[in-house]
Amino acid sequence: MASAADIPGLTPAEPDLPRLETIVTLCEQRVERAAVRLQRATAEHDDAATALESARAARDHWIANNDDPQMMMF
C-alpha cells in the first residue's frame, strides 16, 4: 500500500497523538476482522476434511462390497 512518502508531490505529515491513535484503532479492527476470517476458514477446512474422510470411507466400503462386473467375465 502506498504511503504519502511513496507518492511524488506529497510530503508525509508529522505524526501526532490523535493520528497515531486512529492508526492503532484501525489496526486493532483489522486484526479482529482477520481473526474472524481465520476462525471461519479453519471451520470450513475442518468441515471439508471431515467430508473428504467420509466420502473416501463410503467409496472404500462400496469397492469392498461390490464386485467388478468386468472381472466376473473371466
Backbone bond lengths (Angstrom), bond angles and torsions (degrees), N, CA, C in turn:
res aa  C-N    CA-C-N  psi(-1)  N-CA   C-N-CA  omega(-1)  CA-C   N-CA-C  phi
1 M - - - 1.434 - - 1.525 108.09 -
2 A 1.307 116.37 132.59 1.457 120.98 -178.17 1.520 110.38 -75.19
3 S 1.310 114.72 138.02 1.464 119.91 174.36 1.517 108.33 -105.50
4 A 1.302 116.33 173.10 1.464 120.41 179.69 1.522 110.83 -59.14
5 A 1.320 117.34 -30.64 1.462 120.79 179.32 1.521 111.59 -69.09
6 D 1.333 117.83 -23.34 1.460 122.18 -178.08 1.519 113.14 -87.74
7 I 1.317 118.74 -12.46 1.463 122.48 -175.31 1.527 108.91 -102.11
8 P 1.338 116.73 119.28 1.465 119.24 -179.35 1.528 110.90 -58.61
9 G 1.319 116.41 139.05 1.453 121.35 178.16 1.517 113.98 91.05
10 L 1.320 117.48 -15.44 1.465 120.44 178.04 1.519 109.00 -103.79
11 T 1.279 115.74 135.57 1.461 119.68 175.42 1.517 108.31 -106.68
12 P 1.317 116.32 138.13 1.462 118.40 -179.85 1.525 111.11 -64.72
13 A 1.309 115.48 140.99 1.469 120.70 178.01 1.519 108.90 -74.88
14 E 1.290 114.83 148.43 1.462 119.85 175.21 1.525 108.31 -67.09
15 P 1.318 117.15 134.60 1.463 118.30 179.43 1.526 110.73 -67.02
16 D 1.317 114.51 139.70 1.458 120.18 173.15 1.521 107.22 -135.34
17 L 1.305 116.25 164.45 1.466 120.58 -173.48 1.523 113.14 -58.57
18 P 1.330 120.94 -47.30 1.465 119.05 -179.94 1.537 112.51 -60.66
19 R 1.317 116.95 -39.94 1.466 120.24 178.58 1.528 110.43 -64.12
20 L 1.326 116.14 -44.98 1.462 120.17 179.58 1.525 111.52 -65.89
21 E 1.328 117.70 -37.84 1.471 120.79 176.79 1.526 110.39 -63.14
22 T 1.326 116.76 -40.10 1.465 120.89 177.55 1.519 110.46 -62.97
23 I 1.320 116.88 -43.67 1.466 120.89 179.47 1.523 110.54 -62.85
24 V 1.328 116.85 -43.02 1.466 120.67 178.60 1.523 110.04 -61.67
25 T 1.322 117.86 -45.34 1.466 121.74 179.52 1.523 110.91 -60.89
26 L 1.314 117.14 -44.64 1.463 120.64 179.30 1.528 111.26 -64.03
27 C 1.320 116.61 -39.65 1.464 120.07 178.00 1.528 111.43 -66.53
28 E 1.327 117.07 -39.16 1.467 120.25 176.80 1.524 110.61 -62.24
29 Q 1.325 116.95 -42.45 1.465 120.77 178.63 1.527 110.56 -64.19
30 R 1.317 116.57 -39.41 1.466 120.54 179.01 1.526 110.89 -63.15
31 V 1.338 116.16 -42.92 1.463 120.47 178.22 1.527 110.49 -62.72
32 E 1.327 117.50 -41.72 1.469 120.88 178.61 1.525 111.27 -62.61
33 R 1.336 117.07 -43.78 1.471 120.20 178.84 1.525 110.76 -64.23
34 A 1.316 116.60 -40.21 1.462 120.51 178.99 1.526 110.92 -64.79
35 A 1.323 117.16 -38.14 1.466 120.86 178.64 1.522 110.84 -63.45
36 V 1.328 116.94 -40.77 1.469 120.96 177.76 1.525 109.90 -64.34
37 R 1.335 117.10 -44.51 1.467 120.07 179.37 1.525 110.85 -63.07
38 L 1.330 116.54 -40.58 1.461 120.72 178.95 1.523 110.84 -63.42
39 Q 1.324 116.90 -42.39 1.467 121.00 178.91 1.528 110.44 -62.03
40 R 1.330 116.63 -43.91 1.464 120.15 178.92 1.522 111.11 -65.73
41 A 1.317 117.01 -40.88 1.465 120.62 179.75 1.526 110.78 -65.72
42 T 1.317 117.02 -38.81 1.463 120.63 177.96 1.523 110.59 -64.39
43 A 1.322 117.16 -42.23 1.468 120.69 177.88 1.526 110.40 -63.98
44 E 1.324 117.73 -41.88 1.467 121.51 178.17 1.523 110.33 -63.16
45 H 1.321 116.86 -41.79 1.463 120.50 178.81 1.526 110.52 -62.82
46 D 1.321 116.67 -44.48 1.463 120.61 179.43 1.526 111.07 -62.56
47 D 1.337 117.44 -42.38 1.468 121.15 177.65 1.526 110.86 -63.08
48 A 1.324 116.78 -42.13 1.464 120.70 180.00 1.524 110.89 -65.18
49 A 1.322 117.35 -41.59 1.462 120.85 179.17 1.526 110.94 -64.91
50 T 1.325 117.51 -39.30 1.464 121.45 177.11 1.523 110.81 -64.68
51 A 1.330 117.03 -42.94 1.465 121.11 178.72 1.522 110.79 -63.87
52 L 1.323 117.29 -40.42 1.462 120.92 178.61 1.518 110.67 -63.68
53 E 1.310 116.89 -44.57 1.461 121.14 178.76 1.528 110.69 -61.11
54 S 1.317 117.12 -42.73 1.463 121.62 179.01 1.523 111.21 -65.24
55 A 1.328 116.83 -42.63 1.465 120.59 179.99 1.524 111.05 -64.80
56 R 1.318 116.93 -41.75 1.473 119.91 178.67 1.525 110.80 -64.64
57 A 1.331 117.08 -40.46 1.464 120.56 178.87 1.524 110.59 -64.23
58 A 1.335 117.38 -41.63 1.467 120.65 178.49 1.522 110.61 -64.16
59 R 1.329 117.31 -41.55 1.464 121.18 178.26 1.523 110.53 -63.51
60 D 1.324 117.03 -46.84 1.465 120.50 -179.50 1.524 111.20 -62.61
61 H 1.335 116.35 -38.79 1.464 120.37 177.39 1.523 110.52 -64.31
62 W 1.323 117.19 -42.90 1.461 120.87 -179.63 1.522 110.07 -64.01
63 I 1.332 117.29 -44.71 1.466 121.02 -179.71 1.523 110.23 -62.11
64 A 1.317 117.61 -40.84 1.464 121.29 -178.28 1.523 112.14 -69.50
65 N 1.334 117.99 -27.79 1.460 120.79 -174.01 1.521 114.68 -107.76
66 N 1.309 118.44 4.16 1.459 121.47 179.06 1.517 109.38 -130.31
67 D 1.322 114.04 121.17 1.458 118.96 179.83 1.518 110.29 -71.06
68 D 1.311 115.22 149.74 1.457 121.05 176.03 1.522 107.53 -79.63
69 P 1.348 119.72 118.05 1.461 120.86 -177.06 1.521 112.77 -61.27
70 Q 1.292 119.16 -29.31 1.462 120.01 179.25 1.519 110.88 -69.52
71 M 1.314 117.67 -34.07 1.460 120.18 178.96 1.526 110.87 -68.81
72 M 1.330 117.77 -25.94 1.458 120.99 -179.25 1.523 111.35 -72.13
73 M 1.333 118.08 -17.68 1.465 120.37 179.76 1.523 111.35 -73.07
74 F 1.300 118.39 -20.07 1.463 120.61 -177.07 1.465 109.26 -88.35
